[in-house]
Amino acid sequence: MIIKVTLTIIFLAVMIGVGVYSRKQARSVDGFVLGGRAVGPWLTAFAFGTSYFSAVVFVGYAGQFGWKYGLSSAWIGIGNAIIGSLLAWIILGRRTKLMTQHIESRTMPDFFGTRFSDQGLRVAASIIAFVFLIPYTAGVYSGISRLFEMGFDIPYEYCVIIMSILTAVYVIIGGYKATAMNDFIQGIIMLFGIVAVIAAVLNAQGGLTAAVAKLAELPADGATEPGSGMFATWLGPDPWGLLGVVILTSLGTMGLPQMVGKFYSITDESAIKRGTVISTIFAFIVAGGCYFLGGFGRLYDPVINEATGKIAFDSIVPAMLVTLPDALIALVVLLVLSASMSTLASLVLTSSSTMTLDLIYRDKKSLPGEVEEGTIDDIVSEKIERRKVVVMRVLIMFFIVISLLIALNPPTFIAQLMGISWGALAGAFLAPFMLGLYWRGVTTASVWACFVWGVGFTVINMLLGNPVNPINCGAIAMVGGFPVVFLVSLLTKKLPKQTVDSIFACYNK
C-alpha cells in the first residue's frame, strides 16, 4: 500500500506541477484552447492517443469484449490503430489544420458554422457536443474508480470525487498546453504499463502457449461440452458483432470534437507526418495490448452483480489484476489513471470551450477576404479574451459536476455509456466534417439532416429500450451519415461558388 500511495501522490503532484508551469500560456483563448496552435508532433500524437484510450477501453471494453469474443477482440485494437489513428491522421490531419486555420475556427461547431455559412449549425453542434460528451465522461469516471477501488480499497464514490477534482485543477490552471504535456507523460506510463501487465498476466497462466490452450478448452456460451476453441480463434464466436465494435471504436474518432481538435493545434504539415507514425505505433501497443489482455478474461472467475445476477463486465479486468504483486498493481493504477485523466482533461476542455465560444460568445465571423464589421480591437480585445477564459474555467467545473452526478449512479456497463455518446456525436458530425474538408458540394441542409439522423437514431433507440445494441446502433449511425449527406446535398441548394472557393483556397498555398 505504501508503494501504491507513494507512486500515486508523485504522479498527481507532477500533473498539478505541469498545470502550474503552463499557466502563462493559458491566458488567451487560443492559448487555453489550442496551445497557441504551436504544439509539436510528439505532444500532439500522445495527446491524440491518450485521449482515445481511457479506462473505458482498459476496464470497460477490454473486459466486456474480451469476455464476449476471446482473443479475436485484439482485432478491435488493430482497427483502432489502422482506422482510428493511421487513417484519421492521413485523411483529416493536413486538411483540418489548413482549413480551420484559414477560416479561424477554434472548435468543431465553429467549423460547421463558418464552413457552411450558418451560425445555427454552430449553436446546434455545440449543444449536441455538450450533451453527449457527458455520458462518455461519466463512463471514464466509472472505469477509473473501479480500478482504484480494487487497488486501494477506497469506496467508489470517494474515488470518483477525488479524480474529478484533480483533473479540474490542472486543466483549469494550464489549459490545453498543460493537458498535452501531461498526456505525453501519461502516454509513456501507458506504454510501459500495458507491456508489463500483459507479461505478468500471461506468466501467471504459465505463458502465452499455455494460456491460449486453456482458452481453447473453454465451452462456448450456452454449451456444456468443453473444447469448442471459439475463444482462441482468429474471428471468435461472433464475427459480425466484432465488426460493429471495430467500426464504432475506430471510425468514431474522426467525428469526435475532442479528437479532431488535436489537428487544430499542431504546428505545421511536417509535424503532421511525424505525428501520424507516432500515433499509430502508440495505438498498436496500447489498444492492441488492452484487448489482447481482455481476451484472457474467461480464465478468471467472473464477478456476478448481486442485483441482476449477471456478469459484471466492468469488474473482469480488475479481477484479472488483483492477484498481481503490489508493485504491478501500483503500475496498473497509474496506467489507468494516466489514460483516464488525459481523456477527462480533453473532454472537459472541449466541452467548456464549445459552450463558451459557440453559445455564450459567438463572434460575428466572415470568410477570408470578406470585410468584417467593427474593428479588430472590438472583436479580440484583451479584456474580452480574458473574460472568455474565465467563463471556460467556470464551465469546466459545471461539466465535471454533471458528469460526476451520472458517474455516481451509472448505467449497468461502461460500454453502454460510450456507445450512446460516440454514436450520437460521430453519427451527427463524422460525415459532414470529413466530406466538408474534401467535397465542395456539401450543402447546409445536408449537415442539418445528418445532425438529425445521428442524434435522432441514437436517442430513439435508447428511448425504445435499445432494440438495437448500443454498439451496433452507434456504428450504424456513423456509417449511415455518409449517404444522408451525399443524397441531401444532391437535392438541396448549393453554397455560393465564391464562398466555397474562398474556403478551399487554403489548399492551394
C-alpha positions as CSV (number, residue, x, y, z in Angstrom):
1,M,0.0,0.0,0.0
2,I,2.9,2.4,0.7
3,I,4.3,1.8,-2.8
4,K,0.9,2.4,-4.4
5,V,0.1,5.5,-2.4
6,T,3.6,7.0,-2.9
7,L,3.7,6.5,-6.7
8,T,0.2,7.9,-7.0
9,I,1.0,11.0,-5.0
10,I,4.1,11.6,-7.0
11,F,2.2,11.2,-10.2
12,L,-0.6,13.6,-9.2
13,A,2.0,16.2,-8.0
14,V,3.7,16.1,-11.4
15,M,0.3,16.6,-13.1
16,I,-0.5,19.6,-11.0
17,G,3.1,20.9,-11.4
18,V,2.7,20.8,-15.2
19,G,-0.5,22.8,-14.9
20,V,1.2,25.5,-12.9
21,Y,4.1,25.6,-15.3
22,S,1.8,26.1,-18.3
23,R,-0.5,28.7,-16.7
24,K,1.2,31.7,-18.5
25,Q,0.2,30.2,-21.9
26,A,-3.5,29.8,-20.9
27,R,-4.4,33.5,-20.6
28,S,-5.8,33.9,-24.1
29,V,-8.5,31.9,-25.8
30,D,-6.1,30.4,-28.4
31,G,-3.6,29.6,-25.7
32,F,-6.2,28.0,-23.4
33,V,-8.0,26.0,-26.1
34,L,-5.3,25.3,-28.7
35,G,-2.0,25.9,-27.1
36,G,-1.4,28.8,-29.4
37,R,-1.6,26.4,-32.4
38,A,2.1,25.5,-31.8
39,V,2.0,22.0,-30.3
40,G,4.7,19.7,-31.7
41,P,4.2,16.2,-33.2
42,W,5.2,14.2,-30.2
43,L,2.9,16.1,-27.8
44,T,0.0,16.1,-30.3
45,A,0.4,12.3,-31.2
46,F,0.4,11.4,-27.5
47,A,-2.5,13.7,-26.8
48,F,-4.5,12.0,-29.5
49,G,-3.6,8.6,-28.3
50,T,-4.2,9.2,-24.6
51,S,-7.5,11.0,-25.3
52,Y,-8.5,8.0,-27.4
53,F,-7.8,5.3,-24.8
54,S,-9.0,5.6,-21.3
55,A,-10.5,3.5,-18.5
56,V,-13.5,3.0,-20.8
57,V,-11.2,0.9,-23.1
58,F,-8.9,-0.7,-20.5
59,V,-11.6,-1.6,-17.9
60,G,-15.0,-1.5,-19.8
61,Y,-14.3,-2.5,-23.4
62,A,-11.4,-4.8,-22.8
63,G,-13.3,-6.7,-20.1
64,Q,-16.7,-6.9,-21.9
65,F,-15.5,-7.6,-25.4
66,G,-12.6,-9.8,-24.3
67,W,-15.2,-12.0,-22.5
68,K,-17.5,-12.0,-25.5
69,Y,-15.0,-12.5,-28.3
70,G,-11.9,-14.0,-26.7
71,L,-8.6,-13.4,-28.4
72,S,-10.4,-12.2,-31.6
73,S,-11.1,-9.0,-29.6
74,A,-7.5,-8.0,-30.4
75,W,-8.9,-7.0,-33.9
76,I,-10.6,-4.1,-32.1
77,G,-7.2,-2.8,-31.1
78,I,-5.8,-3.3,-34.5
79,G,-8.7,-1.5,-36.1
80,N,-8.2,1.4,-33.6
81,A,-4.6,1.7,-34.7
82,I,-5.2,1.4,-38.5
83,I,-8.6,3.2,-38.9
84,G,-8.8,5.3,-35.7
85,S,-5.2,6.5,-35.8
86,L,-3.4,6.0,-39.1
87,L,-6.3,6.8,-41.4
88,A,-7.6,9.5,-39.1
89,W,-4.3,11.4,-39.4
90,I,-3.9,10.7,-43.1
91,I,-7.5,11.7,-44.0
92,L,-8.1,14.5,-41.6
93,G,-4.7,15.8,-40.3
94,R,-3.5,18.1,-43.0
95,R,-6.8,19.3,-44.3
96,T,-8.2,20.0,-40.8
97,K,-5.1,22.0,-39.9
98,L,-5.2,24.1,-43.0
99,M,-8.9,24.8,-43.3
100,T,-9.6,25.5,-39.6
101,Q,-6.6,27.9,-39.5
102,H,-7.8,29.6,-42.8
103,I,-11.3,30.2,-41.5
104,E,-10.1,30.9,-38.0
105,S,-12.1,28.1,-36.4
106,R,-11.3,27.0,-32.9
107,T,-13.9,24.3,-32.3
108,M,-15.8,21.8,-34.4
109,P,-19.1,23.6,-34.0
110,D,-17.3,26.8,-35.1
111,F,-16.1,24.9,-38.2
112,F,-19.7,23.9,-39.1
113,G,-21.0,27.4,-38.7
114,T,-18.3,29.1,-40.8
115,R,-17.7,26.3,-43.4
116,F,-21.4,26.1,-44.2
117,S,-22.3,29.7,-43.6
118,D,-25.0,29.0,-41.0
119,Q,-24.5,30.1,-37.4
120,G,-27.5,27.9,-36.4
121,L,-25.3,24.9,-37.2
122,R,-22.7,26.2,-34.8
123,V,-25.3,26.5,-32.0
124,A,-26.8,23.1,-32.7
125,A,-23.4,21.4,-32.9
126,S,-22.3,22.9,-29.6
127,I,-25.4,21.7,-27.8
128,I,-25.0,18.2,-29.2
129,A,-21.3,18.1,-28.2
130,F,-22.0,19.4,-24.7
131,V,-24.9,17.0,-24.0
132,F,-23.3,13.8,-25.4
133,L,-19.8,14.3,-24.1
134,I,-21.3,14.0,-20.6
135,P,-22.1,10.2,-20.7
136,Y,-18.7,9.5,-22.1
137,T,-17.1,11.4,-19.3
138,A,-19.2,9.6,-16.7
139,G,-18.0,6.3,-18.2
140,V,-14.4,7.3,-17.8
141,Y,-15.1,8.2,-14.1
142,S,-16.7,4.8,-13.6
143,G,-13.9,2.8,-15.1
144,I,-11.1,4.5,-13.3
145,S,-12.9,4.4,-9.9
146,R,-13.3,0.6,-10.2
147,L,-9.6,0.2,-10.5
148,F,-8.9,2.5,-7.6
149,E,-11.5,0.5,-5.6
150,M,-9.6,-2.7,-6.4
151,G,-6.1,-1.2,-5.8
152,F,-6.6,0.9,-2.7
153,D,-9.8,-0.5,-1.2
154,I,-11.3,3.1,-1.3
155,P,-15.1,3.3,-1.8
156,Y,-16.2,4.0,-5.4
157,E,-17.9,7.3,-4.6
158,Y,-14.7,8.8,-3.0
159,C,-12.6,7.7,-6.0
160,V,-14.9,9.5,-8.4
161,I,-15.0,12.7,-6.5
162,I,-11.2,12.8,-6.0
163,M,-10.5,12.2,-9.7
164,S,-12.9,14.9,-10.8
165,I,-11.3,17.5,-8.5
166,L,-7.7,16.6,-9.5
167,T,-8.5,16.7,-13.3
168,A,-10.3,20.0,-12.9
169,V,-7.3,21.6,-11.1
170,Y,-4.6,21.1,-13.8
171,V,-7.0,21.8,-16.7
172,I,-8.3,25.0,-15.2
173,I,-4.8,26.2,-14.4
174,G,-2.9,25.3,-17.6
175,G,-5.4,24.7,-20.4
176,Y,-4.5,22.7,-23.5
177,K,-0.7,23.0,-23.2
178,A,-0.8,21.6,-19.7
179,T,-3.1,18.8,-21.0
180,A,-0.8,18.0,-23.9
181,M,2.3,17.9,-21.7
182,N,0.6,15.7,-19.2
183,D,-0.7,13.5,-22.0
184,F,2.9,12.9,-23.1
185,I,4.0,11.8,-19.5
186,Q,0.8,9.7,-19.1
187,G,1.4,8.1,-22.5
188,I,4.9,6.9,-21.5
189,I,3.4,5.3,-18.4
190,M,0.7,3.6,-20.5
191,L,3.2,2.2,-23.0
192,F,5.4,0.6,-20.3
193,G,2.4,-0.3,-18.1
194,I,0.4,-2.3,-20.7
195,V,3.5,-4.3,-21.7
196,A,4.4,-5.2,-18.1
197,V,0.8,-6.1,-17.2
198,I,0.4,-8.5,-20.2
199,A,3.7,-10.2,-19.4
200,A,2.6,-10.6,-15.7
201,V,-0.8,-12.0,-16.5
202,L,0.5,-14.5,-19.1
203,N,3.2,-15.6,-16.8
204,A,0.6,-16.3,-14.1
205,Q,-1.1,-18.6,-16.6
206,G,2.0,-20.5,-17.4
207,G,3.0,-18.5,-20.5
208,L,1.3,-17.5,-23.8
209,T,1.0,-21.0,-25.2
210,A,-0.5,-22.4,-22.0
211,A,-2.9,-19.5,-21.7
212,V,-4.2,-19.9,-25.3
213,A,-4.5,-23.7,-24.8
214,K,-6.6,-23.1,-21.6
215,L,-8.8,-20.6,-23.5
216,A,-9.3,-23.1,-26.3
217,E,-10.7,-25.7,-23.9
218,L,-13.5,-23.4,-22.7
219,P,-17.0,-24.2,-23.9
220,A,-18.9,-21.7,-26.0
221,D,-21.7,-19.7,-24.3
222,G,-24.7,-22.0,-23.8
223,A,-22.7,-25.2,-24.5
224,T,-21.8,-27.8,-21.9
225,E,-19.0,-29.6,-23.6
226,P,-15.5,-28.1,-23.3
227,G,-13.1,-27.7,-26.1
228,S,-15.1,-25.5,-28.6
229,G,-11.9,-23.5,-29.2
230,M,-14.1,-20.5,-30.3
231,F,-12.4,-18.1,-27.9
232,A,-9.0,-18.8,-29.2
233,T,-9.8,-18.5,-32.9
234,W,-9.0,-15.6,-35.3
235,L,-12.6,-14.3,-35.7
236,G,-14.1,-15.6,-32.5
237,P,-17.7,-16.7,-31.9
238,D,-19.5,-13.6,-33.4
239,P,-17.5,-12.0,-36.3
240,W,-20.4,-9.6,-37.3
241,G,-20.8,-8.3,-33.8
242,L,-17.0,-7.9,-33.6
243,L,-17.1,-5.8,-36.8
244,G,-19.7,-3.5,-35.3
245,V,-17.4,-2.8,-32.3
246,V,-14.4,-2.2,-34.6
247,I,-16.4,0.4,-36.6
248,L,-17.7,2.2,-33.5
249,T,-14.4,2.4,-31.7
250,S,-12.3,3.1,-34.8
251,L,-14.3,5.2,-37.2
252,G,-15.8,7.2,-34.4
253,T,-12.6,9.1,-33.6
254,M,-12.9,11.0,-36.9
255,G,-16.1,12.6,-35.8
256,L,-15.4,13.4,-32.1
257,P,-14.7,17.0,-31.2
258,Q,-12.1,16.2,-28.6
259,M,-10.1,14.1,-31.1
260,V,-10.4,16.2,-34.2
261,G,-9.4,19.3,-32.1
262,K,-5.9,17.9,-31.8
263,F,-5.3,18.6,-35.5
264,Y,-6.2,22.3,-35.0
265,S,-3.3,22.9,-32.6
266,I,-0.4,21.1,-34.3
267,T,2.5,23.3,-35.6
268,D,2.8,22.5,-39.3
269,E,2.4,19.9,-42.1
270,S,5.8,18.2,-41.4
271,A,4.7,17.7,-37.8
272,I,1.5,16.0,-39.0
273,K,3.6,13.4,-40.9
274,R,5.7,12.6,-37.9
275,G,2.6,12.6,-35.6
276,T,0.9,10.1,-37.9
277,V,3.7,7.5,-37.3
278,I,4.0,8.1,-33.6
279,S,0.2,8.0,-33.0
280,T,-0.2,4.7,-35.0
281,I,2.6,2.9,-33.1
282,F,1.1,4.1,-29.8
283,A,-2.3,2.8,-30.7
284,F,-1.0,-0.6,-31.8
285,I,0.8,-1.1,-28.4
286,V,-1.9,0.4,-26.1
287,A,-5.2,-0.6,-27.8
288,G,-3.9,-3.9,-29.2
289,G,-2.5,-4.7,-25.7
290,C,-5.7,-3.8,-23.9
291,Y,-7.9,-6.0,-26.0
292,F,-5.4,-8.8,-26.2
293,L,-5.2,-8.8,-22.4
294,G,-9.0,-8.7,-22.1
295,G,-9.2,-11.8,-24.4
296,F,-7.9,-13.9,-21.4
297,G,-10.7,-12.7,-19.1
298,R,-12.5,-16.1,-19.2
299,L,-9.6,-17.8,-17.5
300,Y,-10.6,-15.9,-14.3
301,D,-13.7,-16.3,-12.2
302,P,-16.3,-13.7,-13.2
303,V,-17.8,-11.3,-10.7
304,I,-21.6,-11.6,-10.5
305,N,-23.7,-8.5,-10.0
306,E,-25.8,-9.4,-7.0
307,A,-28.7,-7.1,-8.0
308,T,-29.1,-8.5,-11.6
309,G,-27.4,-11.9,-11.3
310,K,-25.4,-11.2,-14.5
311,I,-21.7,-10.9,-15.0
312,A,-20.3,-7.5,-14.0
313,F,-18.2,-6.9,-17.1
314,D,-16.6,-3.8,-15.7
315,S,-15.1,-6.0,-12.9
316,I,-13.4,-8.6,-15.2
317,V,-10.1,-6.7,-15.8
318,P,-9.8,-5.7,-12.1
319,A,-10.4,-9.4,-11.2
320,M,-7.5,-10.4,-13.5
321,L,-5.2,-7.9,-11.9
322,V,-6.0,-8.2,-8.2
323,T,-3.6,-11.2,-7.8
324,L,-0.6,-9.4,-9.2
325,P,2.3,-8.2,-7.0
326,D,1.8,-4.9,-5.3
327,A,4.3,-3.1,-7.4
328,L,2.5,-4.2,-10.6
329,I,-0.9,-3.2,-9.2
330,A,0.6,0.2,-8.5
331,L,1.7,0.4,-12.1
332,V,-1.8,-0.7,-13.3
333,V,-3.4,2.0,-11.2
334,L,-1.0,4.6,-12.7
335,L,-1.7,3.2,-16.2
336,V,-5.4,3.6,-15.9
337,L,-5.1,6.9,-14.0
338,S,-2.9,8.2,-16.9
339,A,-5.3,7.0,-19.6
340,S,-8.4,8.4,-17.8
341,M,-7.1,11.7,-16.6
342,S,-5.9,12.6,-20.1
343,T,-9.2,11.7,-21.6
344,L,-11.1,13.6,-18.9
345,A,-9.0,16.6,-19.5
346,S,-9.6,16.6,-23.2
347,L,-13.4,16.1,-22.7
348,V,-13.9,18.9,-20.2
349,L,-11.7,21.3,-22.2
350,T,-13.6,20.5,-25.4
351,S,-17.0,20.9,-23.8
352,S,-16.2,24.1,-22.0
353,S,-14.6,25.8,-25.0
354,T,-17.5,24.7,-27.2
355,M,-20.1,26.2,-24.8
356,T,-18.1,29.4,-24.4
357,L,-17.1,30.2,-27.9
358,D,-20.1,28.8,-29.8
359,L,-23.0,29.7,-27.5
360,I,-22.1,32.4,-25.0
361,Y,-19.6,34.5,-27.0
362,R,-20.4,33.9,-30.6
363,D,-18.3,36.4,-32.5
364,K,-19.6,37.6,-35.9
365,K,-17.3,36.0,-38.4
366,S,-16.6,36.5,-42.0
367,L,-14.8,34.3,-44.5
368,P,-11.2,35.1,-45.6
369,G,-11.2,38.1,-48.0
370,E,-14.6,39.5,-46.8
371,V,-14.9,42.7,-44.8
372,E,-15.9,42.4,-41.1
373,E,-18.0,45.0,-39.3
374,G,-16.3,46.7,-36.4
375,T,-12.6,47.0,-35.6
376,I,-10.1,44.3,-34.7
377,D,-9.8,45.8,-31.3
378,D,-13.6,45.4,-30.7
379,I,-13.5,41.7,-31.6
380,V,-10.3,40.4,-30.0
381,S,-9.6,42.9,-27.2
382,E,-7.6,41.5,-24.3
383,K,-10.5,42.2,-21.9
384,I,-12.9,40.0,-23.8
385,E,-10.3,37.3,-24.3
386,R,-9.7,37.0,-20.6
387,R,-13.4,37.0,-19.9
388,K,-13.9,34.1,-22.2
389,V,-11.1,32.1,-20.5
390,V,-12.7,32.8,-17.1
391,V,-16.1,31.5,-18.4
392,M,-14.4,28.4,-19.8
393,R,-12.9,27.7,-16.5
394,V,-16.3,28.0,-14.8
395,L,-17.9,25.8,-17.3
396,I,-15.2,23.1,-16.8
397,M,-16.4,22.9,-13.2
398,F,-20.1,22.8,-14.3
399,F,-19.4,20.0,-16.8
400,I,-17.4,17.9,-14.3
401,V,-20.2,18.2,-11.7
402,I,-22.9,17.0,-14.1
403,S,-20.7,14.1,-15.2
404,L,-19.9,13.3,-11.6
405,L,-23.6,13.0,-10.8
406,I,-24.1,10.5,-13.6
407,A,-21.0,8.6,-12.6
408,L,-22.3,8.2,-9.0
409,N,-25.4,6.4,-10.4
410,P,-24.2,5.0,-13.7
411,P,-25.9,2.6,-16.1
412,T,-25.0,-1.1,-15.8
413,F,-22.0,-1.2,-18.1
414,I,-19.4,1.4,-19.2
415,A,-19.7,0.2,-22.8
416,Q,-23.3,1.5,-22.9
417,L,-22.3,5.0,-21.9
418,M,-19.6,5.1,-24.6
419,G,-21.9,3.6,-27.3
420,I,-24.5,6.3,-26.7
421,S,-22.0,9.1,-26.6
422,W,-19.9,8.1,-29.6
423,G,-23.0,7.0,-31.7
424,A,-24.7,10.4,-31.3
425,L,-21.6,12.5,-31.7
426,A,-19.9,10.7,-34.6
427,G,-23.2,9.9,-36.2
428,A,-24.0,13.6,-36.4
429,F,-20.5,15.1,-37.0
430,L,-18.4,12.5,-38.9
431,A,-19.9,12.6,-42.4
432,P,-20.4,16.4,-42.7
433,F,-17.0,17.2,-41.2
434,M,-15.0,14.7,-43.3
435,L,-16.9,15.4,-46.6
436,G,-16.8,19.2,-45.8
437,L,-13.0,19.1,-45.9
438,Y,-12.9,17.4,-49.4
439,W,-16.2,17.9,-51.3
440,R,-17.2,21.4,-52.4
441,G,-20.8,20.2,-53.0
442,V,-21.8,19.6,-49.4
443,T,-24.8,21.7,-48.6
444,T,-26.0,23.4,-45.4
445,A,-29.3,21.3,-45.5
446,S,-27.3,18.1,-45.6
447,V,-25.4,19.0,-42.5
448,W,-28.7,19.6,-40.7
449,A,-30.1,16.3,-42.0
450,C,-27.0,14.5,-40.6
451,F,-27.4,16.1,-37.2
452,V,-31.0,14.9,-37.1
453,W,-30.0,11.5,-38.3
454,G,-27.1,10.8,-35.8
455,V,-28.8,12.2,-32.7
456,G,-32.3,11.0,-33.6
457,F,-31.3,7.4,-34.4
458,T,-29.3,7.1,-31.2
459,V,-31.9,8.7,-28.9
460,I,-34.9,6.9,-30.3
461,N,-33.1,3.6,-30.0
462,M,-32.3,4.4,-26.4
463,L,-35.8,5.5,-25.6
464,L,-37.2,2.3,-27.0
465,G,-35.0,0.3,-24.7
466,N,-32.1,-0.4,-27.1
467,P,-33.8,-2.9,-29.5
468,V,-30.6,-2.4,-31.5
469,N,-27.5,-3.0,-29.4
470,P,-26.0,0.4,-28.4
471,I,-22.7,-0.6,-30.0
472,N,-24.3,-1.6,-33.3
473,C,-26.6,1.4,-33.2
474,G,-23.6,3.7,-32.9
475,A,-21.8,2.0,-35.8
476,I,-25.0,2.3,-38.0
477,A,-25.4,6.0,-37.1
478,M,-21.8,6.7,-38.2
479,V,-21.8,4.9,-41.5
480,G,-25.4,6.0,-42.3
481,G,-24.4,9.6,-42.1
482,F,-22.4,9.4,-45.4
483,P,-25.4,8.5,-47.7
484,V,-27.5,11.1,-45.8
485,V,-25.1,13.9,-46.5
486,F,-24.5,12.8,-50.1
487,L,-28.1,12.3,-51.1
488,V,-29.4,15.5,-49.4
489,S,-26.5,17.5,-50.9
490,L,-27.6,16.4,-54.4
491,L,-31.2,17.5,-53.8
492,T,-30.7,20.8,-52.0
493,K,-29.4,24.3,-52.7
494,K,-25.6,24.7,-53.0
495,L,-23.5,27.3,-51.3
496,P,-22.4,30.3,-53.5
497,K,-19.4,29.3,-55.6
498,Q,-17.4,32.4,-54.4
499,T,-17.9,31.4,-50.8
500,V,-16.8,27.8,-51.4
501,D,-13.8,28.9,-53.5
502,S,-12.6,31.2,-50.7
503,I,-12.7,28.4,-48.2
504,F,-10.9,25.9,-50.3
505,A,-8.2,28.4,-51.3
506,C,-6.3,27.2,-48.3
507,Y,-5.3,24.0,-50.1
508,N,-3.7,26.0,-52.9
509,K,-1.0,27.5,-50.8
